[in-house]
Amino acid sequence: MKKKDFLIAAVVLLLAGILALVFRFAGGDPGGSVQVKVDGRVVGTYALVEEQRVPFDTKYGHNTLVIEGGKAHIEDADCPDHYCEQQGEISKTGETLVCLPHKLVVETVSGEEADVDVVAK
């Protein structure tokens, strides 16, 4: 009986691992565009299908957003830590790039409004 228990546990763990990988790499809908906010205000929305380089020069500093191949990333920034340049690419709805020193947030958004997930009282 212990051998069966071990086999069942191994199968359950294997299935859980496979599901985790599927959700990790296939999660999220492809985003249609990126919305850029500086200090909480929307300063632009850019389609992910159109390849472009967009500079943002604000009173907080400089960032360059690059959109190519349906993905967006920050290529150049004059912030002290350059962490925003190391965040990689975003392409799926809800993914974000953030430059805290420059108060810049880039978020992928879809063409449709997202459904309500939870209502709390």
N, CA, C and O atoms as a GROMACS GRO file, in nm:
protein
  484
    1MET      N    1   0.081  -0.119   0.000
    1MET     CA    2   0.000   0.000   0.000
    1MET      C    3   0.087   0.127   0.000
    1MET      O    4   0.048   0.227  -0.060
    2LYS      N    5   0.201   0.125   0.064
    2LYS     CA    6   0.289   0.241   0.069
    2LYS      C    7   0.347   0.272  -0.068
    2LYS      O    8   0.370   0.389  -0.100
    3LYS      N    9   0.370   0.171  -0.149
    3LYS     CA   10   0.422   0.194  -0.283
    3LYS      C   11   0.318   0.268  -0.367
    3LYS      O   12   0.354   0.356  -0.445
    4LYS      N   13   0.190   0.233  -0.352
    4LYS     CA   14   0.083   0.302  -0.424
    4LYS      C   15   0.073   0.447  -0.379
    4LYS      O   16   0.057   0.537  -0.461
    5ASP      N   17   0.083   0.470  -0.249
    5ASP     CA   18   0.077   0.607  -0.196
    5ASP      C   19   0.190   0.692  -0.253
    5ASP      O   20   0.168   0.807  -0.292
    6PHE      N   21   0.308   0.636  -0.258
    6PHE     CA   22   0.423   0.708  -0.314
    6PHE      C   23   0.400   0.738  -0.462
    6PHE      O   24   0.431   0.849  -0.507
    7LEU      N   25   0.348   0.643  -0.537
    7LEU     CA   26   0.322   0.661  -0.680
    7LEU      C   27   0.217   0.770  -0.702
    7LEU      O   28   0.232   0.854  -0.790
    8ILE      N   29   0.111   0.769  -0.623
    8ILE     CA   30   0.006   0.870  -0.635
    8ILE      C   31   0.063   1.009  -0.604
    8ILE      O   32   0.035   1.106  -0.675
    9ALA      N   33   0.141   1.020  -0.499
    9ALA     CA   34   0.201   1.148  -0.462
    9ALA      C   35   0.294   1.198  -0.572
    9ALA      O   36   0.296   1.317  -0.602
   10ALA      N   37   0.371   1.109  -0.632
   10ALA     CA   38   0.463   1.147  -0.739
   10ALA      C   39   0.385   1.197  -0.861
   10ALA      O   40   0.425   1.296  -0.922
   11VAL      N   41   0.276   1.130  -0.896
   11VAL     CA   42   0.195   1.172  -1.010
   11VAL      C   43   0.132   1.308  -0.984
   11VAL      O   44   0.130   1.394  -1.072
   12VAL      N   45   0.080   1.329  -0.864
   12VAL     CA   46   0.019   1.457  -0.829
   12VAL      C   47   0.123   1.570  -0.836
   12VAL      O   48   0.094   1.676  -0.890
   13LEU      N   49   0.241   1.547  -0.784
   13LEU     CA   50   0.347   1.649  -0.790
   13LEU      C   51   0.390   1.677  -0.934
   13LEU      O   52   0.415   1.792  -0.969
   14LEU      N   53   0.397   1.575  -1.015
   14LEU     CA   54   0.434   1.593  -1.156
   14LEU      C   55   0.329   1.676  -1.228
   14LEU      O   56   0.363   1.768  -1.303
   15LEU      N   57   0.201   1.645  -1.207
   15LEU     CA   58   0.094   1.723  -1.270
   15LEU      C   59   0.094   1.868  -1.222
   15LEU      O   60   0.072   1.959  -1.301
   16ALA      N   61   0.118   1.888  -1.093
   16ALA     CA   62   0.124   2.025  -1.039
   16ALA      C   63   0.239   2.102  -1.103
   16ALA      O   64   0.224   2.220  -1.135
   17GLY      N   65   0.352   2.038  -1.121
   17GLY     CA   66   0.466   2.103  -1.186
   17GLY      C   67   0.438   2.139  -1.330
   17GLY      O   68   0.474   2.248  -1.375
   18ILE      N   69   0.373   2.049  -1.402
   18ILE     CA   70   0.338   2.077  -1.542
   18ILE      C   71   0.240   2.193  -1.550
   18ILE      O   72   0.257   2.282  -1.634
   19LEU      N   73   0.139   2.195  -1.464
   19LEU     CA   74   0.044   2.306  -1.464
   19LEU      C   75   0.112   2.439  -1.430
   19LEU      O   76   0.080   2.542  -1.490
   20ALA      N   77   0.203   2.437  -1.336
   20ALA     CA   78   0.275   2.559  -1.300
   20ALA      C   79   0.354   2.613  -1.419
   20ALA      O   80   0.356   2.734  -1.443
   21LEU      N   81   0.419   2.525  -1.493
   21LEU     CA   82   0.494   2.568  -1.612
   21LEU      C   83   0.403   2.624  -1.719
   21LEU      O   84   0.435   2.724  -1.782
   22VAL      N   85   0.289   2.560  -1.740
   22VAL     CA   86   0.194   2.608  -1.840
   22VAL      C   87   0.146   2.748  -1.805
   22VAL      O   88   0.144   2.836  -1.890
   23PHE      N   89   0.108   2.769  -1.679
   23PHE     CA   90   0.060   2.901  -1.639
   23PHE      C   91   0.172   3.005  -1.640
   23PHE      O   92   0.146   3.122  -1.667
   24ARG      N   93   0.293   2.965  -1.613
   24ARG     CA   94   0.406   3.057  -1.611
   24ARG      C   95   0.440   3.109  -1.750
   24ARG      O   96   0.463   3.228  -1.769
   25PHE      N   97   0.441   3.019  -1.847
   25PHE     CA   98   0.485   3.059  -1.981
   25PHE      C   99   0.371   3.093  -2.075
   25PHE      O  100   0.395   3.156  -2.178
   26ALA      N  101   0.249   3.056  -2.045
   26ALA     CA  102   0.137   3.084  -2.135
   26ALA      C  103   0.037   3.179  -2.072
   26ALA      O  104  -0.068   3.204  -2.131
   27GLY      N  105   0.066   3.232  -1.955
   27GLY     CA  106  -0.030   3.315  -1.885
   27GLY      C  107  -0.045   3.452  -1.948
   27GLY      O  108   0.048   3.504  -2.008
   28GLY      N  109  -0.163   3.508  -1.936
   28GLY     CA  110  -0.191   3.643  -1.984
   28GLY      C  111  -0.225   3.648  -2.130
   28GLY      O  112  -0.175   3.569  -2.211
   29ASP      N  113  -0.310   3.742  -2.164
   29ASP     CA  114  -0.346   3.763  -2.303
   29ASP      C  115  -0.242   3.853  -2.366
   29ASP      O  116  -0.184   3.938  -2.299
   30PRO      N  117  -0.218   3.835  -2.496
   30PRO     CA  118  -0.127   3.928  -2.562
   30PRO      C  119  -0.184   4.070  -2.552
   30PRO      O  120  -0.302   4.091  -2.581
   31GLY      N  121  -0.103   4.164  -2.514
   31GLY     CA  122  -0.149   4.302  -2.502
   31GLY      C  123  -0.156   4.368  -2.638
   31GLY      O  124  -0.079   4.334  -2.728
   32GLY      N  125  -0.248   4.462  -2.653
   32GLY     CA  126  -0.261   4.531  -2.779
   32GLY      C  127  -0.176   4.656  -2.785
   32GLY      O  128  -0.134   4.699  -2.893
   33SER      N  129  -0.150   4.715  -2.668
   33SER     CA  130  -0.074   4.839  -2.664
   33SER      C  131  -0.013   4.857  -2.525
   33SER      O  132  -0.045   4.783  -2.431
   34VAL      N  133   0.074   4.956  -2.515
   34VAL     CA  134   0.130   4.992  -2.385
   34VAL      C  135   0.084   5.132  -2.350
   34VAL      O  136   0.078   5.221  -2.434
   35GLN      N  137   0.052   5.149  -2.223
   35GLN     CA  138   0.011   5.279  -2.172
   35GLN      C  139   0.123   5.330  -2.082
   35GLN      O  140   0.169   5.259  -1.993
   36VAL      N  141   0.165   5.453  -2.105
   36VAL     CA  142   0.275   5.510  -2.029
   36VAL      C  143   0.221   5.619  -1.936
   36VAL      O  144   0.148   5.708  -1.979
   37LYS      N  145   0.258   5.609  -1.809
   37LYS     CA  146   0.218   5.708  -1.710
   37LYS      C  147   0.343   5.768  -1.647
   37LYS      O  148   0.440   5.698  -1.619
   38VAL      N  149   0.339   5.898  -1.625
   38VAL     CA  150   0.443   5.967  -1.550
   38VAL      C  151   0.375   6.040  -1.435
   38VAL      O  152   0.284   6.120  -1.456
   39ASP      N  153   0.419   6.011  -1.316
   39ASP     CA  154   0.363   6.071  -1.195
   39ASP      C  155   0.212   6.045  -1.186
   39ASP      O  156   0.137   6.131  -1.139
   40GLY      N  157   0.169   5.927  -1.231
   40GLY     CA  158   0.029   5.887  -1.222
   40GLY      C  159  -0.061   5.935  -1.334
   40GLY      O  160  -0.178   5.897  -1.338
   41ARG      N  161  -0.009   6.017  -1.425
   41ARG     CA  162  -0.091   6.067  -1.537
   41ARG      C  163  -0.050   6.000  -1.667
   41ARG      O  164   0.068   5.983  -1.695
   42VAL      N  165  -0.150   5.961  -1.746
   42VAL     CA  166  -0.123   5.897  -1.875
   42VAL      C  167  -0.064   6.001  -1.970
   42VAL      O  168  -0.122   6.106  -1.993
   43VAL      N  169   0.054   5.968  -2.025
   43VAL     CA  170   0.120   6.059  -2.118
   43VAL      C  171   0.124   6.002  -2.260
   43VAL      O  172   0.164   6.071  -2.354
   44GLY      N  173   0.082   5.876  -2.276
   44GLY     CA  174   0.079   5.819  -2.410
   44GLY      C  175   0.038   5.673  -2.410
   44GLY      O  176   0.056   5.601  -2.313
   45THR      N  177  -0.019   5.632  -2.524
   45THR     CA  178  -0.054   5.492  -2.547
   45THR      C  179   0.001   5.456  -2.684
   45THR      O  180  -0.020   5.529  -2.781
   46TYR      N  181   0.073   5.344  -2.692
   46TYR     CA  182   0.143   5.307  -2.814
   46TYR      C  183   0.113   5.161  -2.849
   46TYR      O  184   0.119   5.073  -2.764
   47ALA      N  185   0.081   5.137  -2.977
   47ALA     CA  186   0.049   5.002  -3.024
   47ALA      C  187   0.175   4.915  -3.025
   47ALA      O  188   0.282   4.961  -3.064
   48LEU      N  189   0.160   4.790  -2.982
   48LEU     CA  190   0.273   4.698  -2.981
   48LEU      C  191   0.305   4.645  -3.121
   48LEU      O  192   0.412   4.589  -3.142
   49VAL      N  193   0.215   4.663  -3.216
   49VAL     CA  194   0.241   4.614  -3.352
   49VAL      C  195   0.324   4.713  -3.433
   49VAL      O  196   0.375   4.678  -3.539
   50GLU      N  197   0.338   4.835  -3.383
   50GLU     CA  198   0.413   4.938  -3.455
   50GLU      C  199   0.550   4.957  -3.390
   50GLU      O  200   0.559   5.002  -3.276
   51GLU      N  201   0.656   4.923  -3.463
   51GLU     CA  202   0.792   4.934  -3.408
   51GLU      C  203   0.830   5.082  -3.398
   51GLU      O  204   0.818   5.158  -3.494
   52GLN      N  205   0.878   5.119  -3.279
   52GLN     CA  206   0.913   5.260  -3.257
   52GLN      C  207   1.001   5.276  -3.134
   52GLN      O  208   1.008   5.189  -3.047
   53ARG      N  209   1.069   5.390  -3.129
   53ARG     CA  210   1.148   5.431  -3.013
   53ARG      C  211   1.086   5.561  -2.964
   53ARG      O  212   1.074   5.657  -3.039
   54VAL      N  213   1.046   5.562  -2.837
   54VAL     CA  214   0.976   5.678  -2.783
   54VAL      C  215   1.055   5.734  -2.665
   54VAL      O  216   1.066   5.669  -2.561
   55PRO      N  217   1.111   5.856  -2.681
   55PRO     CA  218   1.184   5.917  -2.568
   55PRO      C  219   1.086   5.987  -2.474
   55PRO      O  220   0.989   6.048  -2.518
   56PHE      N  221   1.114   5.979  -2.344
   56PHE     CA  222   1.036   6.050  -2.243
   56PHE      C  223   1.133   6.136  -2.164
   56PHE      O  224   1.214   6.086  -2.087
   57ASP      N  225   1.122   6.267  -2.184
   57ASP     CA  226   1.204   6.362  -2.110
   57ASP      C  227   1.111   6.441  -2.019
   57ASP      O  228   1.033   6.524  -2.066
   58THR      N  229   1.120   6.415  -1.891
   58THR     CA  230   1.033   6.482  -1.794
   58THR      C  231   1.120   6.555  -1.693
   58THR      O  232   1.243   6.549  -1.699
   59LYS      N  233   1.056   6.623  -1.600
   59LYS     CA  234   1.132   6.693  -1.496
   59LYS      C  235   1.204   6.595  -1.403
   59LYS      O  236   1.292   6.634  -1.328
   60TYR      N  237   1.164   6.466  -1.410
   60TYR     CA  238   1.228   6.363  -1.327
   60TYR      C  239   1.348   6.299  -1.395
   60TYR      O  240   1.435   6.244  -1.328
   61GLY      N  241   1.355   6.305  -1.529
   61GLY     CA  242   1.466   6.245  -1.600
   61GLY      C  243   1.428   6.192  -1.737
   61GLY      O  244   1.318   6.219  -1.787
   62HIS      N  245   1.519   6.116  -1.798
   62HIS     CA  246   1.502   6.066  -1.935
   62HIS      C  247   1.490   5.913  -1.936
   62HIS      O  248   1.564   5.843  -1.868
   63ASN      N  249   1.395   5.864  -2.016
   63ASN     CA  250   1.380   5.721  -2.045
   63ASN      C  251   1.350   5.705  -2.193
   63ASN      O  252   1.284   5.791  -2.252
   64THR      N  253   1.396   5.596  -2.253
   64THR     CA  254   1.361   5.564  -2.391
   64THR      C  255   1.291   5.429  -2.392
   64THR      O  256   1.348   5.328  -2.351
   65LEU      N  257   1.167   5.430  -2.441
   65LEU     CA  258   1.088   5.308  -2.454
   65LEU      C  259   1.104   5.257  -2.597
   65LEU      O  260   1.087   5.332  -2.692
   66VAL      N  261   1.137   5.129  -2.611
   66VAL     CA  262   1.152   5.068  -2.743
   66VAL      C  263   1.044   4.962  -2.760
   66VAL      O  264   1.025   4.876  -2.674
   67ILE      N  265   0.972   4.971  -2.873
   67ILE     CA  266   0.870   4.872  -2.906
   67ILE      C  267   0.913   4.806  -3.036
   67ILE      O  268   0.928   4.871  -3.139
   68GLU      N  269   0.932   4.674  -3.029
   68GLU     CA  270   0.969   4.598  -3.148
   68GLU      C  271   0.931   4.452  -3.129
   68GLU      O  272   0.941   4.398  -3.019
   69GLY      N  273   0.888   4.389  -3.237
   69GLY     CA  274   0.851   4.248  -3.231
   69GLY      C  275   0.734   4.219  -3.139
   69GLY      O  276   0.725   4.109  -3.084
   70GLY      N  277   0.645   4.316  -3.120
   70GLY     CA  278   0.529   4.296  -3.034
   70GLY      C  279   0.561   4.303  -2.886
   70GLY      O  280   0.479   4.265  -2.803
   71LYS      N  281   0.682   4.353  -2.851
   71LYS     CA  282   0.723   4.363  -2.711
   71LYS      C  283   0.779   4.502  -2.685
   71LYS      O  284   0.822   4.571  -2.777
   72ALA      N  285   0.776   4.542  -2.558
   72ALA     CA  286   0.828   4.673  -2.520
   72ALA      C  287   0.930   4.658  -2.407
   72ALA      O  288   0.916   4.572  -2.320
   73HIS      N  289   1.032   4.742  -2.412
   73HIS     CA  290   1.130   4.746  -2.304
   73HIS      C  291   1.190   4.885  -2.294
   73HIS      O  292   1.183   4.964  -2.389
   74ILE      N  293   1.249   4.915  -2.179
   74ILE     CA  294   1.317   5.044  -2.161
   74ILE      C  295   1.464   5.022  -2.196
   74ILE      O  296   1.532   4.941  -2.134
   75GLU      N  297   1.510   5.096  -2.295
   75GLU     CA  298   1.646   5.076  -2.345
   75GLU      C  299   1.746   5.171  -2.281
   75GLU      O  300   1.862   5.135  -2.259
   76ASP      N  301   1.701   5.292  -2.251
   76ASP     CA  302   1.794   5.392  -2.201
   76ASP      C  303   1.727   5.474  -2.092
   76ASP      O  304   1.611   5.514  -2.106
   77ALA      N  305   1.799   5.498  -1.984
   77ALA     CA  306   1.748   5.581  -1.875
   77ALA      C  307   1.865   5.647  -1.803
   77ALA      O  308   1.974   5.589  -1.796
   78ASP      N  309   1.843   5.767  -1.751
   78ASP     CA  310   1.950   5.833  -1.678
   78ASP      C  311   1.927   5.830  -1.526
   78ASP      O  312   1.981   5.912  -1.453
   79CYS      N  313   1.847   5.733  -1.481
   79CYS     CA  314   1.827   5.716  -1.336
   79CYS      C  315   1.952   5.655  -1.274
   79CYS      O  316   2.032   5.593  -1.345
   80PRO      N  317   1.970   5.670  -1.144
   80PRO     CA  318   2.094   5.623  -1.081
   80PRO      C  319   2.114   5.471  -1.084
   80PRO      O  320   2.227   5.424  -1.097
   81ASP      N  321   2.006   5.393  -1.071
   81ASP     CA  322   2.024   5.248  -1.060
   81ASP      C  323   2.005   5.172  -1.191
   81ASP      O  324   2.049   5.057  -1.201
   82HIS      N  325   1.943   5.230  -1.290
   82HIS     CA  326   1.918   5.167  -1.421
   82HIS      C  327   1.842   5.036  -1.410
   82HIS      O  328   1.849   4.951  -1.499
   83TYR      N  329   1.769   5.019  -1.300
   83TYR     CA  330   1.693   4.895  -1.282
   83TYR      C  331   1.585   4.878  -1.389
   83TYR      O  332   1.556   4.766  -1.430
   84CYS      N  333   1.527   4.989  -1.434
   84CYS     CA  334   1.421   4.981  -1.535
   84CYS      C  335   1.472   4.921  -1.666
   84CYS      O  336   1.396   4.858  -1.739
   85GLU      N  337   1.600   4.939  -1.697
   85GLU     CA  338   1.658   4.882  -1.818
   85GLU      C  339   1.676   4.731  -1.806
   85GLU      O  340   1.683   4.661  -1.907
   86GLN      N  341   1.684   4.681  -1.684
   86GLN     CA  342   1.711   4.540  -1.660
   86GLN      C  343   1.584   4.458  -1.640
   86GLN      O  344   1.592   4.337  -1.619
   87GLN      N  345   1.466   4.520  -1.648
   87GLN     CA  346   1.341   4.449  -1.622
   87GLN      C  347   1.297   4.361  -1.737
   87GLN      O  348   1.203   4.282  -1.721
   88GLY      N  349   1.360   4.372  -1.850
   88GLY     CA  350   1.324   4.285  -1.962
   88GLY      C  351   1.212   4.342  -2.046
   88GLY      O  352   1.184   4.462  -2.043
   89GLU      N  353   1.146   4.253  -2.121
   89GLU     CA  354   1.041   4.293  -2.215
   89GLU      C  355   0.904   4.257  -2.160
   89GLU      O  356   0.889   4.161  -2.084
   90ILE      N  357   0.805   4.337  -2.200
   90ILE     CA  358   0.667   4.307  -2.165
   90ILE      C  359   0.586   4.296  -2.293
   90ILE      O  360   0.613   4.365  -2.391
   91SER      N  361   0.484   4.208  -2.292
   91SER     CA  362   0.399   4.193  -2.410
   91SER      C  363   0.258   4.147  -2.375
   91SER      O  364   0.169   4.157  -2.459
   92LYS      N  365   0.237   4.096  -2.256
   92LYS     CA  366   0.106   4.042  -2.219
   92LYS      C  367   0.032   4.139  -2.128
   92LYS      O  368   0.093   4.211  -2.049
   93THR      N  369  -0.099   4.139  -2.141
   93THR     CA  370  -0.184   4.230  -2.065
   93THR      C  371  -0.154   4.225  -1.916
   93THR      O  372  -0.150   4.118  -1.855
   94GLY      N  373  -0.132   4.343  -1.858
   94GLY     CA  374  -0.107   4.353  -1.715
   94GLY      C  375   0.039   4.357  -1.675
   94GLY      O  376   0.069   4.390  -1.561
   95GLU      N  377   0.130   4.325  -1.766
   95GLU     CA  378   0.273   4.331  -1.733
   95GLU      C  379   0.316   4.477  -1.727
   95GLU      O  380   0.262   4.562  -1.798
   96THR      N  381   0.414   4.506  -1.641
   96THR     CA  382   0.457   4.645  -1.624
   96THR      C  383   0.609   4.658  -1.623
   96THR      O  384   0.682   4.565  -1.590
   97LEU      N  385   0.653   4.776  -1.659
   97LEU     CA  386   0.791   4.822  -1.642
   97LEU      C  387   0.782   4.947  -1.555
   97LEU      O  388   0.693   5.030  -1.575
   98VAL      N  389   0.872   4.960  -1.459
   98VAL     CA  390   0.864   5.073  -1.366
   98VAL      C  391   1.001   5.135  -1.349
   98VAL      O  392   1.100   5.065  -1.330
   99CYS      N  393   1.007   5.268  -1.354
   99CYS     CA  394   1.127   5.344  -1.318
   99CYS      C  395   1.086   5.435  -1.203
   99CYS      O  396   1.029   5.542  -1.224
  100LEU      N  397   1.116   5.392  -1.081
  100LEU     CA  398   1.073   5.467  -0.963
  100LEU      C  399   1.133   5.607  -0.954
  100LEU      O  400   1.060   5.701  -0.924
  101PRO      N  401   1.264   5.625  -0.979
  101PRO     CA  402   1.318   5.761  -0.968
  101PRO      C  403   1.251   5.860  -1.064
  101PRO      O  404   1.241   5.979  -1.032
  102HIS      N  405   1.206   5.812  -1.179
  102HIS     CA  406   1.145   5.900  -1.279
  102HIS      C  407   0.993   5.896  -1.275
  102HIS      O  408   0.927   5.962  -1.356
  103LYS      N  409   0.936   5.819  -1.180
  103LYS     CA  410   0.791   5.807  -1.164
  103LYS      C  411   0.724   5.764  -1.294
  103LYS      O  412   0.615   5.812  -1.327
  104LEU      N  413   0.790   5.673  -1.368
  104LEU     CA  414   0.742   5.626  -1.498
  104LEU      C  415   0.691   5.482  -1.484
  104LEU      O  416   0.759   5.397  -1.427
  105VAL      N  417   0.570   5.457  -1.536
  105VAL     CA  418   0.513   5.323  -1.537
  105VAL      C  419   0.466   5.293  -1.679
  105VAL      O  420   0.392   5.371  -1.738
  106VAL      N  421   0.509   5.179  -1.733
  106VAL     CA  422   0.466   5.132  -1.864
  106VAL      C  423   0.388   5.004  -1.841
  106VAL      O  424   0.441   4.910  -1.781
  107GLU      N  425   0.263   4.998  -1.887
  107GLU     CA  426   0.180   4.880  -1.865
  107GLU      C  427   0.116   4.836  -1.995
  107GLU      O  428   0.066   4.919  -2.072
  108THR      N  429   0.118   4.705  -2.021
  108THR     CA  430   0.048   4.654  -2.139
  108THR      C  431  -0.100   4.648  -2.109
  108THR      O  432  -0.143   4.603  -2.002
  109VAL      N  433  -0.177   4.695  -2.205
  109VAL     CA  434  -0.323   4.695  -2.192
  109VAL      C  435  -0.383   4.634  -2.317
  109VAL      O  436  -0.324   4.640  -2.424
  110SER      N  437  -0.501   4.574  -2.302
  110SER     CA  438  -0.569   4.517  -2.418
  110SER      C  439  -0.666   4.619  -2.473
  110SER      O  440  -0.686   4.725  -2.414
  111GLY      N  441  -0.724   4.587  -2.584
  111GLY     CA  442  -0.822   4.677  -2.645
  111GLY      C  443  -0.953   4.678  -2.570
  111GLY      O  444  -1.032   4.771  -2.587
  112GLU      N  445  -0.978   4.579  -2.487
  112GLU     CA  446  -1.103   4.570  -2.413
  112GLU      C  447  -1.077   4.590  -2.264
  112GLU      O  448  -0.966   4.567  -2.216
  113GLU      N  449  -1.180   4.634  -2.194
  113GLU     CA  450  -1.171   4.647  -2.049
  113GLU      C  451  -1.167   4.508  -1.986
  113GLU      O  452  -1.236   4.417  -2.032
  114ALA      N  453  -1.088   4.492  -1.884
  114ALA     CA  454  -1.082   4.365  -1.814
  114ALA      C  455  -1.208   4.345  -1.730
  114ALA      O  456  -1.265   4.442  -1.680
  115ASP      N  457  -1.251   4.220  -1.715
  115ASP     CA  458  -1.365   4.189  -1.631
  115ASP      C  459  -1.326   4.205  -1.485
  115ASP      O  460  -1.209   4.200  -1.449
  116VAL      N  461  -1.426   4.225  -1.401
  116VAL     CA  462  -1.404   4.238  -1.258
  116VAL      C  463  -1.366   4.101  -1.202
  116VAL      O  464  -1.437   4.003  -1.226
  117ASP      N  465  -1.256   4.095  -1.128
  117ASP     CA  466  -1.212   3.969  -1.067
  117ASP      C  467  -1.281   3.946  -0.934
  117ASP      O  468  -1.333   3.837  -0.908
  118VAL      N  469  -1.282   4.049  -0.849
  118VAL     CA  470  -1.333   4.035  -0.713
  118VAL      C  471  -1.400   4.165  -0.672
  118VAL      O  472  -1.354   4.273  -0.709
  119VAL      N  473  -1.507   4.153  -0.597
  119VAL     CA  474  -1.570   4.270  -0.537
  119VAL      C  475  -1.559   4.253  -0.387
  119VAL      O  476  -1.606   4.153  -0.332
  120ALA      N  477  -1.499   4.351  -0.319
  120ALA     CA  478  -1.481   4.343  -0.174
  120ALA      C  479  -1.564   4.450  -0.106
  120ALA      O  480  -1.586   4.559  -0.160
  121LYS      N  481  -1.611   4.418   0.014
  121LYS     CA  482  -1.689   4.516   0.090
  121LYS      C  483  -1.607   4.568   0.204
  121LYS      O  484  -1.654   4.652   0.281
   0.00000   0.00000   0.00000
